[in-house]
Amino acid sequence: MQNDQKNLLLAMALSVMVIVGWNYFFAAPKVQQARQTQSQLEQMGGKTPDPAAPQPEAAAVAPLPPAIARGEALAASPRIVIDTQKLSGTLALKGARLDDLSLKAYRETTDPTSPNIVLLSPSGAPDAYFVDVNYVAPRGASVDLPKPDSVWTADGKRLTETTPVTLTFDNGKGLVIKRKISVDENYLFTVADTVENHAKEAVNFFSDASATRQGEPKTSGYAVLHEGFIGVVGADQASTELTYAQIAKETNKAKVLPVDAFATGGWLGFTDKYWATAIIPDTAQGYKGWFREFSGAKPQYQADAFGESKTLAPGESLTLSTRIFAGAKESKVLEHYQNDLGVSKFDMLIDWGWFHFITRPMFWLLETLFNLVGNFGVAILLITLVVKALFFPLANKSYASMAKMKVIQPKMKEIQERFADDKQKQQEEMMKLYRAEKVNPVSGCLPVLLQIPVFFSLYKVLFVAIEMRQAPFFGWIQDLSAPDPTNVFNLFGLIPFDPTVMPVFGHLLHLGVWPLVMGVSMWVQMKMNPEPTDPVQKTMFAWMPVIFTFMLGSFPAGLVIYWTWNNVLSVAQQGLIMKQAGARIELFGNIAGTFKKK
C-alpha cells in the first residue's frame, strides 16, 4: 500500500503536469487559416439577397476600400467628437457610423505614456472595426434608404454623457429619419431612430444593426480563451461562441441564431480578451441574429441583428431603439447592464470558463480583498491564506496521517521484508497495520487535490479579468496578468537579448525570478518527505520541480506568486503537524543528502 500511495501521488502530480502542459504548449498563437481569394465581395457591391435571410435581403457589405492610413480614413467623413469620462473618438456623419473609439483608462503597455487602446477604426484603415445601424428594403423594392455613403446632418458637434446629438437623414422623397444618439458614463450608446413617412405611399423596410471587422483580427491565441463571435440571441437562449476560423466552415459562411424564429432580447457581437462590441436590439422588437464572413482579398466578419419587417403608412412615424456596447469588459459594468437594464446574460461577455461556479467566486473574493489592501498581489497572498484556512481541518488530517505513516515506516519495512515473496500477504498485513494504527495511506493526496480547482480558477481570473490587466505587485512585477518580465537566460536584463524570440525553443526560455523561487519552494516541499525507493518514481520526483519551473515560467506572475506562497505555507503547516505527531522532520537531512557524493 505504500507503493500504491506513492503511485497515486505520482499519478496526480502527472495529471497536474499534463493539464498545465496542455495549457502551455497549446496556448501558442493560432495559425491563421489560408484563405483563397474569391470574388464574392465584388459581386456584393449592391444589395444582394442574403441566403440566410427569412424574407428580405440583408444589408450586404460593400467591397473593401483600398488600405489607407487611419488618419486618412478618418478624414474621409465629416465627424462629431465623442468625449466622455471613459471614451474618446469621433462619430462619422457619412453613414452615421461609430468607427473611431479609444479607451481613456487603458493603455497598450504599463508605460503611462503609451498610447490608449484603440477599439474601433474606420473602414479601410488597418484593423478596421466599426458599428452600423442600417435599414434595408425588401427584395425588389425601390426605397431610398440611408446608405453607407449617405451623409447625415447633425444638430451639434460634440457627444458627451450629458449632451446627446441628433442626426437627420432626408431622402428628398418624404422619408425622414431623425437619429438621437446618447452615451452613458461607461460604454453604452443608445441609438433612437424616429422614422417619418411624409410621402404619399407606404414604406416597407427592415432594420439591420451590425458590427464589422475587416481583415483577420488579432487575437491572444490561447486555447483557454474564446475570442471571436459571441451572442445570446433570445433572452432564454444559451450563448453561442464561434471563432473566426469556425465561421468559414458554416454553410454559405453564415450562421443564423436561432434558426427557427425571430428572437426578442439578448445581444450579439465580437469579443476580444479584454474588449468587446455588442449589438443590443430593442427587447420589444423581434430580430434574427447572424454571424457571417465575406471572403475576398482579405476576410471581412460581421455580426448582424436583422429586425422584423416594418410598414409605415403615409403620415405615420415610428421609433426604433438599438443599444451598442463598445468598451472594456469590466465585471461591474456588465453586471449593471444585465441587472439594471435587462440585457440578458450580458456578463457572459467575460469568458469565465466551464467552471464559472468556482471562477466567479474566486474573482469576487480577490476583488474584495483588493478593495481592503489596494494591491492585487497582496490580495493573492491573502486569498492563499483564506483557502488554507477553509481547508485547514482537512489538510491537517491529511498531514497528520502522513506523519503517522512516517512513524510506522519501520513496521512497514519489516512487513515488506518478511513477506517479500508474497505480495498478496504483504498487502493484507499492511492493511491490518493501517487499521491498527488508524492510518489512511491515501489521505496525503487530499492537499494536492484541493489545490487543483483553486489553481485553475485563479489562473482563469488572472487571465480573463480586465481588473487584473497591468495590476502591479511590488518591485519589477508591474503586471500580475503577464509573465515575470525578468529572464535568467539574459542575466535578468544585463545582456541585451531576448531569448524567448529564438525559434523552436524560445517559448521554453521564459524563466524569471519568481518562477525560479517557485521551483525552489516546490523542491523544498518535496524534500519534506524521504525519497521514493522506486528508481522511476525517484527520478520523476527529482525532475518535477524543474519541469514545473519551466512550465510556469510563461504563466501570469500572479499565479506563480500564489503557487510559491502556497508551497511555503504547506511546508510550514506540514512541519508543524509532523512535529506534533512526533515524526522526524527530514527536510534538512534530505536537502543535504542531495548534494552529497554517492
ABEGO torsion letter per residue (X at the ends): XAAAAAAAAAAAAAAAAAAAAAAAAAABBBBBBBBBBBAAAAAAABBBBBAABAABBBBBBBBBBBBBBAAAAAAABBBBBBBBAABBEBBBABGGBBABBBBAABBABABAABBBBBABBBBGBBGBBBBBBBBBBBBGBBBBBBBAABBBBBABABBBAABBBBBBBBAGAGBBBBBBBBBBABABBBBBBBBBBABABBBBBBBBBBBBBBEBBBBAGBAABBBEBBBBBEAABBBBBBBAAAAAABBGGBBBOBAABBBBEEBBEBBBAABBBBBBBBAABBBBBBBBBBBBABBBBBBBBBBBBBBBBBGBBBBBBBBBBBEBBBAAAAAAAAAAAGBBGAAAABBAEAAAAAAAAAAAAAAAAAAAAGBAAAAAAAAAAAAAAAAAAAAAAAAAAAAAAAAAAAAAAAAAAAAAABAAAAAAAAAAAAAAAGBBAAAAAAAAAAAAAAAAAAAAAAAABAAABGBBBBEABABAABBBABBAAAGGGABBBBAAABBGAAAAABBBAAAAAAAAAAAAAAAABBBBABAAAAAAAAAAAAAAAAAAAABBAAAAAAAAAAAAAAAAAAAAAAAAAGBBBAAAAAAAAAABBX
